[in-house]
Amino acid sequence: MRGKNNIHHRKPRSLHGRTNKRNCVKVPKTQHEYWHFLFRNYTPEIIAEIINLNWIDPDYELIAIKKQNIQIVENRDIFSDIENN
């Protein structure tokens, strides 16, 4: 890892997430560390439950629903972005 950014696996590798453009995103190192401190490698459903119980207005509810029709949209080449920073 170089610079102030990390690669974050949106679906964690521990939950069989892949290291590819669809699943990885470049995020600031500090935010990445905070995310894993708060949410470890929990599933989206567990993360939504934690947020609902502790963080947001009780008149609202965050819901994590798996997409039915997944449209793959390639993002920019995050790996070359990291190398250039």
C-alpha positions in Angstrom: 0.0 0.0 0.0 1.3 3.4 -1.0 0.2 6.9 -0.2 -2.9 7.8 1.8 -5.3 5.3 0.1 -6.2 1.7 0.5 -8.0 -0.8 -1.6 -11.3 -1.8 0.0 -13.1 -5.0 -0.9 -16.8 -4.1 -1.0 -17.6 -7.8 -0.4 -14.8 -9.0 1.9 -12.4 -11.6 0.8 -13.3 -13.6 3.9 -16.9 -13.8 2.5 -15.5 -14.9 -0.9 -15.2 -11.4 -2.4 -12.9 -11.2 -5.4 -10.1 -8.8 -6.0 -11.4 -7.2 -9.2 -12.6 -3.9 -10.5 -16.3 -4.6 -9.6 -15.6 -5.4 -6.0 -12.7 -3.1 -5.1 -12.6 0.6 -4.6 -9.9 3.1 -3.6 -10.7 4.8 -0.2 -8.7 7.0 2.1 -6.6 4.9 4.5 -8.1 6.4 7.7 -11.7 5.8 6.5 -10.8 2.3 5.6 -9.4 1.6 9.1 -12.5 3.2 10.7 -14.9 1.1 8.6 -13.2 -2.2 9.7 -13.0 -1.0 13.3 -16.8 -0.4 13.3 -18.0 -3.1 11.0 -15.2 -5.7 10.7 -16.1 -7.9 7.7 -19.8 -8.2 8.6 -22.5 -8.7 5.9 -24.5 -5.8 4.7 -27.5 -7.0 6.8 -25.5 -7.0 10.0 -24.0 -3.6 9.2 -27.5 -2.2 8.6 -28.7 -3.6 11.9 -25.7 -2.0 13.8 -26.4 1.3 12.1 -30.1 1.1 12.9 -29.5 0.2 16.6 -26.8 2.8 17.3 -26.3 5.5 14.8 -29.3 6.9 12.9 -32.5 8.7 13.9 -34.9 6.0 15.3 -37.6 7.3 12.9 -35.6 5.9 10.0 -34.4 2.4 9.1 -31.5 1.5 6.8 -32.3 -1.7 4.9 -29.8 -3.8 3.0 -31.4 -5.7 0.1 -29.5 -7.9 -2.3 -29.9 -6.7 -5.9 -31.9 -9.0 -8.1 -30.6 -8.0 -11.5 -26.9 -7.2 -11.2 -25.7 -4.9 -14.0 -21.9 -5.0 -14.1 -20.5 -1.5 -14.6 -16.7 -1.3 -14.7 -15.1 1.5 -12.7 -11.8 3.1 -13.5 -8.6 1.2 -13.0 -8.2 1.6 -9.3 -5.0 -0.4 -9.2 -3.1 1.9 -11.6 -4.5 4.9 -9.6 -2.9 3.6 -6.5 0.4 3.1 -8.2 0.3 6.7 -9.4 -0.2 8.2 -5.9 
